[in-house]
């Protein structure tokens, strides 16, 4: 007989490690599981120590949050440990983030953190403590999809406004079998109610925002500090070939950006491409951003069977190319050339480094089939032709993604 976490035996016979960030969500997870009788152990990761960040609203995994997690653990009566993962976090998350930005990409460090520090390192630590599962406060659901093997699937939560599945696409099947997400069936409002009922000091605490290790939310400041040569100046070039001005480093720009480009063009223009080799910021009209196809790397498949069998001839899915956008109809193709997704419509502001996540359908509870990082995009024929022409005119004539 399985208990509420799909584990064999009584709750008290199962040790559960809860990843406690110091926020209301993970605190409620620890409180709920303790109330159900599980042998709960709270663990908080010390990921960085930036003086400003420690006291910044919306930050997580720093000084104040560790203190909050400890207070919650004391309130509900569970052991609590703090693990120093600063060097590992820098190696696995911060440094790759900076390198990706310098290369003209728009990285998602939260995915990298889940992939490495949380769902690999912390997960293994939980196993060494004899835990039957690692529970987190993410808003996503998982349940058994194969009764014979006990294999679990990943699904969108009840509260669509809190859906965090986009950031969890890289969770492997093996990790998913060990992870539990108790809040997936609750709306956020109910989570806060439970926190009040349990008397938790974090019941009204603000949710974490932006990237946790970026003081004041300014990515360029962190990147310039980590990569001093990343702020090399260069030209701002229109997609038609005109040089419109100059910039102080491509790290100050992102694909799809309209405001703060630093030039007056007499018409709305957007950042279309960041050329890291020539240090050029390429701009153009909104239609030049319209993406029809994305080519992926580091694909993680969570569907049944092998991705080549499921999508070798094409598979109708719903795809999400930005965390803030809803899934849209698309077609997934996996063949000898690699994996790509054809969008039924067009999406703008899609950049290399971001993720494309696959869903079985678009509604609440939809199964997440996996996803990958965007290696390059394809736009309209006219935009592609203009970018190829610019590439041919640039030193070295390298291709533009």
C-alpha positions in Angstrom: 0.0 0.0 0.0 1.3 3.4 -1.0 1.1 6.5 1.2 0.3 10.1 0.1 3.8 10.5 -1.5 3.4 7.2 -3.5 5.9 5.5 -1.2 5.5 2.0 0.3 4.7 1.8 4.0 3.4 4.2 6.6 4.5 7.9 6.6 6.5 7.5 9.8 8.5 4.7 8.1 9.8 7.1 5.4 12.4 9.8 5.8 11.8 12.8 3.6 14.4 15.5 3.0 12.8 18.9 2.2 14.8 21.5 0.3 14.0 24.6 2.4 14.8 27.9 0.7 13.4 30.0 3.5 10.3 30.9 1.5 6.6 30.1 2.2 6.3 27.3 -0.3 9.0 25.0 0.9 8.2 25.8 4.5 4.6 24.7 4.0 5.9 21.5 2.3 7.9 20.7 5.4 5.0 21.6 7.7 2.5 19.5 5.8 4.7 16.4 5.6 5.6 16.7 9.3 1.9 16.9 10.1 1.2 13.7 8.0 3.7 11.8 10.2 6.8 11.6 7.8 10.3 11.6 9.2 11.1 15.1 7.9 14.6 16.6 7.6 15.0 20.2 6.4 18.0 21.2 4.3 18.9 24.7 3.2 21.7 25.4 0.7 24.1 28.3 1.2 24.6 29.3 -2.4 26.3 32.7 -2.4 27.2 35.6 -0.1 26.8 38.9 -1.8 26.4 41.6 0.9 23.7 43.4 -0.9 21.9 40.4 -2.0 21.5 38.9 1.5 19.1 41.7 2.4 17.5 42.3 -0.9 13.8 41.6 -1.1 13.1 38.8 -3.6 16.4 37.0 -3.1 16.7 33.4 -2.0 19.3 31.0 -0.6 21.2 33.8 1.3 21.5 35.1 4.9 18.0 36.1 5.8 16.5 33.1 4.0 18.7 30.6 5.9 17.6 32.3 9.2 13.9 32.0 8.1 14.3 28.3 7.2 15.9 27.6 10.6 13.0 29.4 12.4 10.4 27.4 10.5 12.2 24.1 11.3 12.2 25.0 15.0 8.5 25.9 14.8 7.4 22.6 13.3 10.0 20.5 15.2 12.3 19.0 12.6 16.1 18.8 12.3 17.5 21.4 10.0 20.9 21.5 8.2 22.7 24.2 6.1 24.9 22.9 3.3 27.7 25.2 2.0 27.4 24.8 -1.8 28.9 28.2 -2.8 31.8 26.9 -4.8 29.6 24.3 -6.5 27.0 26.9 -7.3 29.5 29.2 -8.8 31.1 26.4 -10.9 27.7 24.9 -12.1 25.5 28.0 -12.4 27.1 31.4 -12.1 30.1 30.9 -14.3 28.2 29.2 -17.1 25.6 31.9 -16.9 28.2 34.6 -17.5 29.8 32.7 -20.3 26.5 32.2 -22.0 25.6 35.9 -21.8 29.0 36.8 -23.3 28.3 34.5 -26.1 25.1 36.4 -27.0 22.7 34.0 -25.4 19.9 34.5 -22.9 20.6 31.7 -20.3 18.2 30.4 -17.6 20.3 29.8 -14.5 17.3 28.5 -12.5 17.3 25.4 -14.8 21.0 24.9 -14.4 20.6 25.1 -10.6 17.8 22.5 -10.6 19.9 20.3 -13.0 23.0 20.3 -10.9 23.0 21.7 -7.4 19.4 20.8 -6.3 18.4 17.7 -8.2 21.8 16.1 -8.5 24.0 17.1 -5.6 21.3 17.7 -2.9 19.4 14.6 -4.2 22.5 12.4 -3.6 23.0 13.9 -0.2 19.4 13.0 0.7 20.0 9.5 -0.4 23.0 9.2 1.8 20.8 10.2 4.7 18.5 7.3 4.0 15.7 9.4 2.6 13.0 7.8 0.5 12.4 11.1 -1.4 13.4 14.7 -1.8 10.5 17.1 -1.6 10.4 20.7 -2.9 8.1 23.6 -3.0 7.8 23.8 -6.8 4.3 24.2 -8.3 4.2 21.1 -10.5 2.8 17.7 -10.2 4.2 14.2 -10.6 2.5 10.8 -10.4 3.0 7.2 -11.5 2.5 6.7 -15.3 3.6 3.1 -15.5 2.3 0.8 -12.7 4.6 -2.0 -13.7 7.8 -0.1 -13.3 6.6 2.7 -11.0 7.9 5.3 -13.5 6.7 8.8 -12.8 5.6 11.5 -15.1 5.7 15.3 -14.7 2.5 17.4 -15.0 1.4 21.0 -14.9 0.0 22.2 -11.5 -3.6 23.2 -10.6 -2.5 26.9 -10.2 -1.6 27.9 -13.7 -0.3 31.3 -12.5 2.4 29.5 -10.4 3.3 26.9 -13.0 7.1 26.2 -12.7 7.3 23.3 -15.2 9.3 25.4 -17.6 12.2 25.4 -15.2 12.0 21.7 -14.5 12.0 20.3 -18.0 15.6 19.1 -17.6 14.7 16.8 -14.6 15.7 13.3 -15.6 13.4 10.3 -15.3 15.7 8.9 -12.5 15.6 12.2 -10.6 11.8 12.4 -11.1 11.3 9.0 -9.5 13.0 10.3 -6.3 11.4 13.8 -6.2 8.0 14.8 -4.8 6.1 18.1 -5.3 3.3 18.3 -2.6 2.1 21.8 -3.7 1.2 20.9 -7.3 -2.5 20.3 -6.4 -2.9 23.6 -4.4 -3.4 27.2 -5.4 -0.9 29.6 -4.0 -3.6 31.3 -1.8 -4.2 28.0 -0.1 -0.5 27.6 0.6 -0.4 30.9 2.4 -3.5 29.9 4.4 -1.7 26.7 5.5 1.3 28.7 6.5 -0.9 30.8 8.8 -2.6 27.7 10.2 0.8 26.2 11.0 1.9 29.5 12.6 4.9 29.9 10.3 6.8 33.2 10.4 7.1 33.3 6.6 3.4 33.1 5.9 3.3 36.7 4.4 6.9 36.6 3.0 7.2 37.9 -0.5 8.0 35.3 -3.2 11.5 35.2 -4.7 12.0 37.2 -7.9 14.5 37.6 -10.7 17.9 35.7 -10.5 18.9 35.1 -6.9 22.6 35.9 -7.3 22.1 39.2 -9.2 22.2 42.3 -7.0 19.6 44.9 -7.9 18.5 42.7 -10.8 21.3 44.0 -13.1 22.7 41.1 -15.0 25.4 43.2 -16.7 27.0 44.2 -13.4 27.6 40.6 -12.4 28.8 39.6 -15.8 31.2 42.5 -16.1 32.7 41.6 -12.7 33.1 37.9 -13.7 34.2 38.5 -17.2 35.9 41.9 -17.3 36.5 41.8 -21.1 32.8 41.1 -21.8 31.9 44.8 -22.1 33.8 45.4 -25.3 32.1 48.2 -27.3 30.9 47.6 -30.8 28.5 48.7 -33.5 24.7 48.8 -33.5 23.7 47.7 -37.0 20.3 47.6 -38.7 19.4 44.3 -40.3 19.5 46.2 -43.7 23.2 46.9 -43.2 23.2 50.5 -41.9 25.4 51.3 -38.9 23.1 53.2 -36.6 25.4 53.8 -33.6 27.7 52.2 -31.1 27.2 50.3 -27.8 29.3 49.6 -24.7 28.9 45.8 -24.7 26.5 43.2 -26.0 25.9 42.1 -22.4 23.6 45.1 -22.0 21.2 43.7 -24.6 18.8 40.8 -25.0 16.9 39.5 -28.0 13.5 41.3 -28.4 14.6 44.3 -26.4 13.1 47.6 -27.5 13.8 50.2 -24.8 17.2 51.4 -23.9 18.9 50.4 -27.1 20.6 53.8 -27.2 19.7 55.1 -30.7 16.9 57.1 -32.2 15.8 55.4 -35.4 12.6 57.2 -36.2 10.7 53.9 -36.1 10.2 51.1 -33.5 13.3 48.9 -33.6 14.1 45.8 -31.6 17.3 43.8 -30.9 17.2 41.0 -33.4 20.6 39.3 -32.9 23.7 39.6 -30.7 26.9 38.8 -32.7 29.5 37.9 -30.0 32.3 37.5 -32.5 32.1 40.9 -34.1 30.6 42.6 -31.0 27.7 43.8 -33.0 24.1 44.4 -31.8 21.8 43.8 -34.8 18.5 45.6 -34.7 15.4 45.7 -37.0 11.6 45.9 -37.1 9.4 43.6 -35.0 8.6 41.3 -37.9 12.3 40.4 -38.0 11.9 38.7 -34.6 9.2 36.3 -35.7 10.5 32.8 -35.1 9.1 29.8 -36.9 11.5 27.0 -36.0 13.9 26.4 -33.1 16.8 23.9 -33.2 17.6 22.4 -29.8 20.6 21.0 -27.9 20.8 19.0 -24.6 17.3 17.6 -25.0 15.7 15.8 -22.1 12.9 13.4 -22.9 10.3 12.6 -20.3 7.7 11.0 -22.6 7.2 7.3 -23.1 9.7 5.3 -25.0 12.5 7.0 -26.9 12.2 10.4 -28.4 13.3 9.1 -31.8 10.4 6.6 -31.8 7.9 9.1 -30.6 8.9 12.1 -32.8 10.8 10.5 -35.6 8.0 11.1 -38.0 6.9 14.3 -36.2 4.8 14.6 -33.1 2.1 17.2 -32.4 2.8 18.9 -29.1 2.4 22.3 -27.4 5.6 24.2 -26.9 6.6 26.9 -24.5 9.6 29.1 -25.6 9.4 31.7 -22.8 8.6 31.1 -19.1 6.0 33.9 -19.2 4.1 32.7 -22.3 1.5 30.0 -22.6 2.2 26.8 -24.5 1.4 27.1 -28.2 0.7 24.4 -30.8 3.8 23.0 -32.5 5.4 19.9 -34.1 8.4 18.1 -32.6 10.8 16.4 -35.0 13.7 14.2 -33.9 15.8 12.7 -36.7 19.4 12.1 -37.7 19.9 15.9 -38.0 18.9 16.5 -34.4 15.8 17.8 -32.6 13.8 20.8 -33.7 10.4 22.3 -33.2 8.2 23.9 -35.8 5.8 26.5 -34.4 2.4 26.5 -35.9 2.3 30.3 -35.5 5.2 32.7 -34.9 6.9 33.7 -31.6 9.0 36.8 -31.2 11.8 37.5 -28.8 13.1 33.9 -28.9 16.8 33.7 -28.1 19.5 31.0 -28.1 20.1 29.8 -24.5 16.4 29.9 -23.6 14.4 26.7 -23.3 11.7 25.1 -25.4 9.6 22.9 -23.3 7.2 20.2 -24.7 3.7 19.6 -23.4 1.2 16.9 -24.3 -1.6 19.5 -24.4 -2.2 23.0 -23.2 -4.5 22.7 -20.2 -4.1 22.3 -16.5 -2.5 19.0 -15.6 -0.9 18.6 -19.0 2.0 16.2 -19.1 5.5 17.6 -19.7 7.2 15.6 -22.3 10.6 17.2 -21.9 12.5 20.0 -23.6 15.8 21.4 -24.7 17.9 24.5 -24.9 17.6 26.6 -28.0 20.8 26.4 -30.0 19.5 28.6 -32.9 16.3 29.9 -34.4 14.9 30.3 -37.9 12.9 33.3 -38.8 11.0 34.4 -42.0 12.9 33.9 -45.3 13.4 37.7 -45.7 14.9 38.0 -42.2 17.1 34.9 -42.7 18.4 36.3 -46.0 19.2 39.7 -44.4 21.1 38.0 -41.5 23.0 35.8 -43.9 24.0 38.8 -45.9 25.3 40.6 -42.8 27.2 37.5 -41.7 28.9 37.3 -45.1 29.9 41.0 -44.7 31.3 40.5 -41.2 35.0 39.6 -40.6 35.3 35.8 -41.1 31.8 35.5 -42.6 30.6 33.3 -39.7 27.0 32.1 -39.6 24.3 33.9 -37.5 22.1 31.8 -35.3 
